[in-house]
Amino acid sequence: MKVLFLNPGPSPYREGFYKELSKLIDVKFLFYFEDAYLMKGIKYEILKNEIKGIGYNRGLNLELVNKLSVEKYDVVVNSDPCSFAAHAAYPVVKLRKKKFVTWAELWQYPNTTAANIIKPYVKKIVKGSDLCIAAGTKAKKLLKEFGAEKIDIASNASFDVKNLPLNKPRLPKKYILQIGEIRKCDGILELIKAYKKLKTNVELVLVGPEKDLDYVAKCKEESEGWPVYFYGYIPWKQLRAYYEKCLFCMHAAMPVGGLDPVHSWEMTLNEAMSASKPLLATNIIAGAYDLIEEGKNGYMVKPNVNDLYKGMKKLLQSKSLNSMGKYSRRLYEKTFNHKNMAKQFAEALKCLNKKKRTK
């Protein structure tokens, strides 16, 4: 079975998955963002001549249609049912009488004019897919609502922090960590307000790019006089110490609408698990429903200042942070790692011709 895997481009949290999957099946990756970076250990091609800013935000590439028409494959896997790649690939693959697979993280459909216009076609693609592979339980639920008949889960995974080099950045002695862009949908302002209510000697470390300068300024103004540290962008290979030295890792995602009204997964939670850390996340993050076992390795809270405060306070007062962190690591080793994700993905693809089922 030859598989053609459509994806925007490689990313650090996916590299291990691509390599593990390549060991199990005959797969070639077709990256359709022209600025995708080079990788070793997999078969791939990067398409050029991407057209930007017309209809689709990224990924409109007419070369993709030609590749799908002439490449030799038995199965095409697409990684986003709302993308140009899905919309172009589906009819071509069906005309060639090959298998079409939808792989999705999305768990709440975007409520924008453009998204609503294409929604009937997205549903048609999902329903007509020979197989749908969901990143987790929430994505599976949406696929089922859209009419998918054959659904498997390949548990979403990121890299193992413990395999990264251990550097020695200057960090507070005790701190809470959030990694992600300093932007409204990541709830930084609400997080700072909740943190201030704690009145604790534990400090707050924020790691991530600062692109929205007006919002960043508001966050820094709110944190003035408090031990809140903005470290800016840190390359992923240098993150190990940040994860390993924190008390717990959190993500304060807030609903703001737009293309991603709720976070589809949030890989920093996976990475914190691999570093043996407890988790705290708002309940609009799809991954939290799979990664967090309430009270065992962390907590989910509603996306508001008061509930964030209560969640942080509960963890800071807990005498079980160490055991909760160990439980996170066990979950990572058992399920949420690249090897297991690739195994689940490959098994689902190999079962394409078997009897219809939903797991």
Secondary structure, DSSP 4 states (H G I P E B T S, - for coil): -EEEEEES---HHHHHHHHHHHHHSEEEEEE-STTPPP-SSSEEEE----B-SSSSSS-B-THHHHHHHHS--SEEEES-TTSHHHHHHHHHHHHTT-EEEEEE---S---SHHHHHHHHHHHHHHHH-SEEEESSHHHHHHHHHTT-SSEEE-------GGGS--------SSEEEEES-SSGGGTHHHHHHHHHHH--S-EEEEES----HHHHHHHHHHTTTS-EEEEE---GGG-HHHHHHSSEEEE------SS-SSBS--HHHHHHHHTT--EEEETTBTTHHHH--BTTTEEEE-SSHHHHHHHHHHHHH-S-HHHHHHHHHHHHHHTSSHHHHHHHHHHHHHTTTS---B-
